[in-house]
């Protein structure tokens, strides 16, 4: 089974096209992954800020005076 030069060139052209398509797909996926990591980092920062606010709120609520009945009871 011998390939002619023309068949070999066609096969190489198809392979090159396939590789170029894969390279483009990899580039797109890499860009999407990078964007998602930025979003994850942003969400982690917001989460940490919320945790700190919650802890500060809990500390303030512990320092609040105990509920007492008003004197007219």
VMD Tcl script that draws the C-alpha trace (Angstrom):
set ca {
  {0.00 0.00 0.00}
  {1.93 2.94 -1.27}
  {0.83 6.53 -0.96}
  {1.37 8.91 -3.71}
  {2.95 12.26 -2.98}
  {-0.43 13.92 -3.47}
  {-2.13 11.62 -0.94}
  {0.64 12.27 1.55}
  {0.33 16.02 1.10}
  {-3.45 15.83 1.60}
  {-2.98 13.74 4.73}
  {-0.40 16.18 6.10}
  {-2.70 19.12 5.33}
  {-5.59 17.43 7.21}
  {-3.30 16.70 10.17}
  {-2.03 20.28 10.22}
  {-5.61 21.57 10.11}
  {-6.54 19.23 12.96}
  {-3.55 20.36 15.05}
  {-4.36 24.03 14.40}
  {-7.96 23.46 15.51}
  {-6.78 21.71 18.67}
  {-4.33 24.52 19.42}
  {-7.14 27.06 19.11}
  {-9.37 25.00 21.39}
  {-6.59 24.70 23.98}
  {-6.05 28.47 23.86}
  {-9.78 29.12 24.38}
  {-9.94 26.66 27.28}
  {-6.87 28.22 28.85}
  {-8.46 31.67 28.64}
  {-11.68 30.39 30.18}
  {-9.78 28.65 32.97}
  {-7.84 31.81 33.72}
  {-11.07 33.82 33.91}
  {-12.66 31.24 36.20}
  {-9.66 31.35 38.56}
  {-10.05 35.13 38.75}
  {-13.71 34.66 39.66}
  {-12.87 31.99 42.26}
  {-10.26 34.26 43.81}
  {-12.74 37.13 43.91}
  {-15.37 34.92 45.55}
  {-12.84 33.66 48.12}
  {-12.00 37.26 49.04}
  {-15.68 38.14 49.41}
  {-16.25 35.02 51.50}
  {-13.38 35.92 53.82}
  {-14.75 39.45 54.19}
  {-18.19 38.09 55.06}
  {-16.72 35.72 57.63}
  {-14.85 38.60 59.26}
  {-18.01 40.73 59.33}
  {-19.97 37.85 60.84}
  {-17.34 37.28 63.52}
  {-17.30 40.99 64.34}
  {-21.09 41.01 64.53}
  {-21.07 38.00 66.85}
  {-18.53 39.70 69.12}
  {-20.70 42.81 69.30}
  {-23.80 40.79 70.09}
  {-22.02 39.08 73.01}
  {-21.12 42.47 74.45}
  {-24.71 43.72 74.27}
  {-26.55 44.00 77.58}
  {-28.82 41.13 78.49}
  {-32.50 41.54 77.77}
  {-34.18 42.78 80.92}
  {-37.81 43.48 81.57}
  {-38.76 47.13 81.52}
  {-39.37 48.61 84.97}
  {-43.15 48.93 84.45}
  {-43.64 45.17 84.63}
}
mol new
graphics top color blue
foreach p $ca { graphics top sphere $p radius 0.5 }
foreach p [lrange $ca 0 end-1] q [lrange $ca 1 end] { graphics top cylinder $p $q radius 0.2 }
display resetview
